[in-house]
């Protein structure tokens, strides 16, 4: 091919625009520009479900992942309930990181704990339960797919799926950002604050993707028993953290006093104790749900590989399965 016949950048852009995926991608870019403009110059008319403080990085992550997921569903169809779980989980995370809820989390400690529980627990839990990974990869552009299929990325995922590593990082990150001195630094730092929030979301997705992996042990690389144990064990250190916050007799997080709490009737200790209840109760509920789901997945797997009975009454008749 001669240089004259080589496609120019304009030709490639025109070709990408001509495809349905290209049009959707450019539409998402345009939406992002409009959101930035609205939040920058007309924040007073922005509805509550749109960004309070627009973050191009958060928007790009949601837009790109959602684009790949919708595109991949054409190649890897999923049950509607799985798609719904992914959408709800993503909407919850979007709500706490990009809407005015973030303002609440910056001025009240217990709202900050709710924010982290949704990022690290509930939102990531629902997304992992929906198991969107295969559809997302299937819908990725070729360049992005090469990144996730690169050996270094695969090694990172393999390391993060070691039960000991996953459990330690899951609990350790929560404890790190709850350490009063670290928490204060993160809340005051324009660099460390997004790092804290991103680490909560990414680690939550990695952990729950391991524990709630619906595949058999041969493919998942972890037994159902190990998943159940891991999902329960991480509960106890989190309960201890919540109890410490509830029973502390002094203000551990003066940042919220300096910034001004939203509710004058809730003093520093009460705010801290409500936040402690959130940290205390949430892990218990999540671990119970996890145990039920993992044991049910184990039961279904065992039934799928069990030899068919010849004669007699099938177990489904009397177990209701």
C-alpha positions in Angstrom: 0.0 0.0 0.0 1.4 3.4 -0.9 1.5 6.3 1.4 -1.2 8.0 -0.6 -3.5 5.1 -0.2 -2.9 4.8 3.6 -5.9 5.9 5.7 -5.6 9.2 7.3 -6.7 10.1 10.9 -9.8 11.8 9.4 -10.6 8.7 7.4 -10.4 6.5 10.5 -12.5 8.9 12.5 -15.1 8.9 9.7 -15.1 5.1 9.5 -15.5 4.8 13.3 -18.4 7.3 13.2 -20.2 5.2 10.5 -20.5 2.2 12.8 -23.2 1.9 15.5 -20.6 1.5 18.2 -18.7 4.5 16.9 -21.8 6.7 17.0 -22.6 5.5 20.6 -19.1 6.2 21.7 -19.0 9.7 20.3 -22.5 10.3 21.8 -21.1 9.4 25.2 -18.2 11.8 24.7 -20.6 14.6 23.8 -22.7 13.8 26.9 -19.6 14.0 29.1 -18.8 17.4 27.6 -22.3 18.7 28.3 -22.2 17.4 31.9 -18.9 19.1 32.5 -20.3 22.4 31.1 -23.4 22.2 33.1 -21.6 21.4 36.4 -19.0 24.1 35.7 -21.2 27.0 34.7 -24.8 26.1 35.6 -24.6 23.9 38.8 -27.8 25.5 40.2 -30.0 23.8 37.5 -28.3 20.3 37.6 -30.7 17.7 39.0 -29.7 15.6 42.0 -28.9 12.5 40.0 -26.3 14.2 37.8 -22.8 15.0 39.0 -22.4 17.4 41.9 -18.7 17.8 41.1 -18.1 16.3 37.7 -15.2 13.9 37.5 -14.0 13.1 34.0 -12.3 10.0 35.3 -15.4 8.6 37.0 -17.6 9.5 34.0 -15.1 7.8 31.6 -15.1 4.6 33.7 -18.9 4.4 33.9 -19.4 5.3 30.3 -16.7 3.0 28.8 -17.7 0.1 31.0 -21.4 0.5 30.3 -20.7 0.9 26.6 -18.7 -2.4 26.5 -21.3 -4.2 28.6 -24.2 -3.3 26.5 -22.3 -4.0 23.4 -21.1 -7.4 24.8 -24.6 -8.5 25.7 -25.3 -9.0 22.0 -22.5 -11.6 21.9 -22.8 -13.0 25.5 -26.5 -12.8 26.4 -27.3 -12.8 30.1 -30.4 -13.3 32.1 -32.4 -10.2 32.8 -32.0 -10.5 36.5 -28.2 -10.4 36.1 -28.4 -7.3 33.9 -30.7 -5.7 36.5 -28.2 -6.4 39.3 -25.4 -4.9 37.4 -27.4 -1.8 36.6 -28.5 -1.3 40.2 -25.0 -1.8 41.6 -23.5 0.6 39.1 -26.3 3.2 39.8 -25.6 2.9 43.6 -21.9 3.6 43.1 -22.6 6.4 40.7 -25.0 7.9 43.3 -22.4 8.0 46.1 -19.5 9.2 44.0 -21.0 11.6 41.5 -24.2 13.0 42.9 -24.9 15.4 45.7 -24.6 12.5 48.1 -20.9 13.1 47.9 -21.4 16.5 49.5 -23.2 14.8 52.4 -20.3 12.4 52.8 -17.9 15.3 53.0 -19.8 16.9 55.9 -21.1 14.0 58.0 -19.0 11.0 59.1 -21.9 8.5 59.1 -22.7 9.5 55.5 -19.1 8.9 54.6 -19.4 5.4 56.1 -22.6 4.8 54.0 -20.7 5.9 51.0 -17.8 3.5 51.6 -20.1 0.6 52.4 -21.9 1.1 49.1 -18.7 1.4 47.1 -16.9 -1.4 48.9 -19.8 -3.7 49.8 -23.3 -3.3 48.4 -22.7 -1.8 45.0 -19.7 -4.0 44.2 -21.6 -7.0 45.6 -24.5 -6.5 43.3 -22.3 -6.0 40.2 -20.3 -9.1 41.0 -23.4 -11.1 41.6 -24.6 -10.1 38.1 -21.3 -11.5 36.7 -20.8 -9.0 33.8 -17.1 -9.6 33.2 -17.5 -11.9 30.2 -19.9 -9.6 28.5 -17.7 -6.5 29.2 -14.6 -8.2 27.7 -16.7 -9.4 24.7 -17.8 -5.8 24.0 -14.4 -4.1 24.4 -12.7 -2.6 21.4 -9.7 -4.6 20.2 -7.1 -2.3 21.8 -8.8 -2.5 25.2 -9.2 -6.3 24.9 -5.5 -6.7 24.3 -4.8 -4.8 27.6 -7.0 -7.1 29.7 -5.6 -10.2 28.0 -2.0 -9.1 28.5 0.0 -11.4 30.7 0.8 -8.7 33.3 -2.9 -7.9 33.7 -3.7 -11.6 34.0 -1.0 -12.0 36.7 -2.4 -9.1 38.6 -5.9 -10.6 38.6 -4.5 -14.0 39.5 -2.6 -12.5 42.5 -5.7 -10.6 43.6 -7.7 -13.9 43.5 -5.6 -15.6 46.1 -7.9 -16.0 49.1 -5.3 -14.8 51.7 -4.5 -11.7 49.6 -8.1 -10.9 48.8 -9.2 -11.1 52.4 -6.2 -9.2 53.8 -6.6 -6.3 51.2 -10.4 -6.2 51.6 -10.1 -5.7 55.4 -6.8 -3.9 55.3 -8.0 -1.1 53.0 -11.1 -0.5 55.1 -8.9 -0.3 58.2 -6.3 2.0 56.5 -8.8 4.6 55.4 -10.5 4.5 58.9 -7.2 5.2 60.6 -7.9 8.8 62.0 -4.6 10.3 60.7 -4.9 8.7 57.3 -8.5 9.6 57.0 -7.9 13.2 57.8 -5.1 13.4 55.3 -7.2 11.7 52.6 -10.2 14.0 53.2 -8.0 17.1 52.9 -5.9 16.0 49.9 -7.3 16.5 46.4 -5.0 13.7 45.2 -5.5 11.1 48.0 -9.2 11.5 48.3 -10.0 10.1 44.8 -7.4 7.4 45.4 -9.3 6.4 48.5 -12.6 6.2 46.7 -11.2 4.4 43.7 -9.4 1.8 45.9 -12.7 1.1 47.7 -14.6 0.4 44.4 -11.8 -1.6 42.7 -11.0 -3.7 45.7 -14.7 -4.3 46.4 -15.2 -5.5 42.8 -12.2 -7.8 42.9 -13.2 -9.3 46.3 -16.8 -10.0 45.5 -15.9 -11.3 42.0 -13.8 -13.9 43.8 -16.3 -14.9 46.5 -19.4 -14.8 44.3 -17.8 -16.5 41.3 -20.6 -18.8 39.9 -18.2 -21.0 38.0 -17.1 -24.5 39.3 -13.9 -24.7 41.3 -11.9 -26.0 38.3 -12.6 -22.7 36.4 -12.7 -20.3 39.3 -9.5 -21.6 40.9 -11.1 -21.6 44.4 -13.4 -24.1 46.1 -16.9 -23.2 47.2 -15.9 -23.9 50.8 -13.0 -21.4 50.6 -15.4 -18.8 49.1 -17.9 -19.3 52.0 -15.1 -19.2 54.6 -13.6 -16.1 53.1 -17.0 -14.3 52.9 -17.6 -15.0 56.6 -14.1 -14.5 58.0 -13.8 -10.8 56.8 -16.9 -10.0 58.9 -15.2 -10.2 62.3 -12.4 -7.6 61.9 -15.0 -5.2 60.4 -17.3 -5.8 63.4 -14.4 -5.0 65.7 -13.8 -1.7 63.8 -17.4 -0.7 64.1 -17.5 -1.6 67.8 -14.4 0.6 68.4 -16.0 3.5 66.7 -19.2 3.1 68.7 -17.5 2.9 72.1 -14.8 5.5 71.6 -15.2 8.3 74.1 -13.6 11.1 72.0 -13.9 12.5 68.5 -11.6 10.5 66.2 -12.4 12.5 63.1 -12.2 16.2 63.6 -12.3 16.9 59.9 -16.1 16.9 60.0 -16.1 19.4 62.9 -13.8 21.7 61.0 -15.9 21.5 57.8 -19.2 21.9 59.7 -21.6 19.1 60.2 -24.9 19.2 58.4 -27.0 18.5 61.5 -26.3 20.7 64.5 -28.3 18.3 66.7 -25.9 15.5 66.0 -22.6 16.1 67.8 -19.3 14.6 66.9 -19.6 11.5 69.2 -23.1 10.7 68.0 -22.1 11.1 64.4 -19.2 8.8 65.0 -21.4 6.2 66.8 -23.9 6.1 63.9 -21.0 5.6 61.5 -19.8 2.8 63.8 -23.2 1.1 63.6 -22.9 1.2 59.8 -19.5 -0.4 59.9 -20.6 -2.9 62.5 -23.9 -4.1 61.0 -23.2 -4.0 57.2 -20.5 -6.8 57.2 -22.8 -9.2 59.1 -25.6 -8.8 56.7 -23.4 -9.1 53.7 -21.7 -12.2 55.1 -25.0 -13.9 55.7 -26.2 -13.3 52.2 -22.8 -14.4 50.8 -22.9 -17.7 52.8 -26.4 -18.5 51.5 -25.4 -17.7 47.9 -22.2 -19.6 47.9 -23.8 -22.7 49.6 -26.6 -22.6 47.0 -24.0 -22.4 44.2 -22.2 -25.4 45.7 -25.5 -27.3 45.9 -26.4 -26.6 42.3 -22.9 -27.6 41.1 -23.0 -30.9 43.0 -26.4 -31.7 41.5 -25.2 -30.8 38.0 -22.3 -33.4 38.2 -24.2 -36.0 40.2 -25.0 -39.2 38.2 -28.6 -39.5 37.1 -30.6 -41.8 39.3 -32.2 -44.9 37.6 -35.7 -45.4 38.9 -37.0 -44.4 42.3 -38.2 -40.9 43.2 -36.1 -38.0 41.9 -34.9 -35.7 44.6 -36.6 -32.8 43.0 -39.9 -34.3 43.9 -39.4 -34.1 47.6 -36.8 -31.3 48.0 -38.7 -28.8 45.9 -35.8 -28.2 43.6 
